[in-house]
Amino acid sequence: MTITEVCNLLRANDNFEILTHASPDGDTLGCGHALCLALQQIGKNARVICESVPEKFAYLKKGIKQQEFIGEYIVSTDIAADSLLGEHGKKYEGKIDLCIDHHKSNSVSAKNKYVDPDSAAACEIIYEVVKGLGAEISTDIANCLYTGTATDTGCFKFSNTTAKTHRIAADLIEAGCDFNGINKAMFDTKTKARMALEHALYDTMEYFSGGKGAVICVSLEMMKKLNITSDDIEGVEAIPRAIEGVEMGITVKEKEGGFCKISVRTNGELDASRFCAEFGGGGHFAAAGCSIDGDCQKVKKTIIKAAEEFI
């Protein structure tokens, strides 16, 4: 598909339900809320479907009208696989009309897809869609799109950042986005609980493959003991990859229901998405994820063995 074809589909339909992925991050939330604002701006009914919006992202909902309607057209944003719909979005599996994403491993069951792996963030695509719809990039839309772009590029530090990324960010700044406040909230502010979590995580750090790999674990027991929320966990995946000599950093997050969410971050030539595909997951070359059944310790052993073979 082309952006023009995506916009034509959106213009031809109404009563939109926009899906975001489980354990939502800045990109999926930024995409969903920016698209919702743009659709409402051109006279459509739209709402964002999200299992929860972490408190630090609450500002993304600003300006969205609460509309009463029956959902008819389903759009997924920044969702790479049906498994990432989560329990909240499970009822939409196989019913998605349009999938907009930037993961090369995308396997979402959808009638129509626009997937651009060259986009650093899915918000880069939504930026083009908003412009293609003829909607104004308001301050609220700019805040949404800047949030997704900044968080998926690590504040423009990751290797996925392009000249186009910076041009879009510049346009969003000119549109009035609060780039200083967003960057401070996303990258420079930590709760006391987050500081306690990081301290505890260093104690769980385990190296493998002669120091080329490192893994940390966030157990349910740890979360309960430290009174950790989903806000406090976000971004811990960057910790193991930041260590000198580490080519593959793995974060194991234990979840209710007897499984763990795995986040893989790589440096150099290791393809994180190919590794996670071994467990039914996917993502990008340097950042990917999957889920594995079992408790923290069991999954940790499984993932280390697989990672050693992969490295």
Secondary structure, DSSP 8 states (H G I E B T S, - for coil): --HHHHHHHHHH--SEEEE--SS--HHHHHHHHHHHHHHHHTT--EEEE-S---GGGGGGGTT---------EEEEES--SGGGGHHHHGGGTT-EEEEEE--TT----EEEEEE-TTSSSHHHHHHHHHHHTT----HHHHHHHHHHHHHHTTTTTSTT--HHHHHHHHHHHHTT--HHHHHIIIII---HHHHHHHHHHHHH-EEEGGGTEEEEEE-HHHHHHHT--HHHHTTTTHHHHTSTT-SEEEEEEEETTTEEEEEEEE-TT--HHHHHHTTT-EE-SSEEEEEEES-HHHHHHHHHHHHHHH-
